[in-house]
Amino acid sequence: MPGPRFVADPPALTRRVEMDGLTALFHIPSGMTHLLAAPAPQILDVIANDPGDPAEILSRMAVAFDVEGGEEAILARLAELEASGLVSRV
């Protein structure tokens, strides 16, 4: 049975600034600014309007990014992003 599926808001609902290896992300719906380190911004990119479970997310990320860790690492980042309101379960 697949794991939980997660989705992020579309890029139009955020504003990003890259700074010294970190990403400052302003989330328009919440009015909050978040400081993110890799792979969080990359996870948001691959699930914006396209839900996925940890295995799907890892597979999508591997196409464009060097990914360290496995599904457990992705699931841990997803939990952090969910707690901050940047992703939700579908």
N, C-alpha and C positions, 0 to 999 in steps of 0.2 A: 504494500500500500504506500503510495507516495506521501511525502511529508507535507506540511502546511505550505500553502502558496502565498506569495507576497507580491505586492504591487506598490509602486511609488507614483506620486503625482507627476503629471507631464512637466517637461522642462519649462514651459511657459509660466508655471506657477512658482518658479524659483529664480533667483539671481545668484550668480557665482563669481567669485574672484579667486584666482589662484595666487598663492603667496608662499614662497619658500617651501614647496612640497606639501603644503596644506591647502585645503579649499574652504573658503568662507562662503557659506550658503545661506542666503536669506530665503526663508520659506514664507511666501506671501500669504497663504491661508491662515497660518498661525501668527504671523508677524514676528517670528523668532529667527535669530541668526545662529547658525551652528558652525563650529569649526571642525572640519572632518579631515582625517588622514586616510590614505589608501588602506584598504580597498573600498571604503564606504562610498566615495563619489562614483566609482566604477560600478558598484552594485546598483546604485540609484539609476545610473545610465541604462543598464540592461533590463531593468524592470519598470521603467517609466511607461505606463500604459500597456504593459505586457507582462502579466503575472507569471511567476515561476516558482517552483520549489527549489530547495538548495541545489539539487543535482542539475536542474536546468540552468540555474543562475551560474553555477560554476562552469558549465559547458559553454554558455554564451560569453562569459568573461574570458575564457581561454582562447577564444578566437582573436581578440584584440589586445589582451593584457597578459602580462606574466602574473600567474596566480600562485601564491604560496599557501600551503595548507589545503585541506580538502573540504568536504561538505560541512564538517563540524565547525571549521573556521568561518565558513560563510554563514552558517546558522547562528553562530555567536555574534557576528556583525549585524545580521538581520534583527536579532533580539535587541541590540543596542539602538538600531535605527527605528525599530518599532516603538521602543520606550521613549524615544525623542519625538515621535509623531511624524517621522519622515517616510515610513512605510506602514502599510496595513496588511492584515491577512484578508484573503478573499476566499 
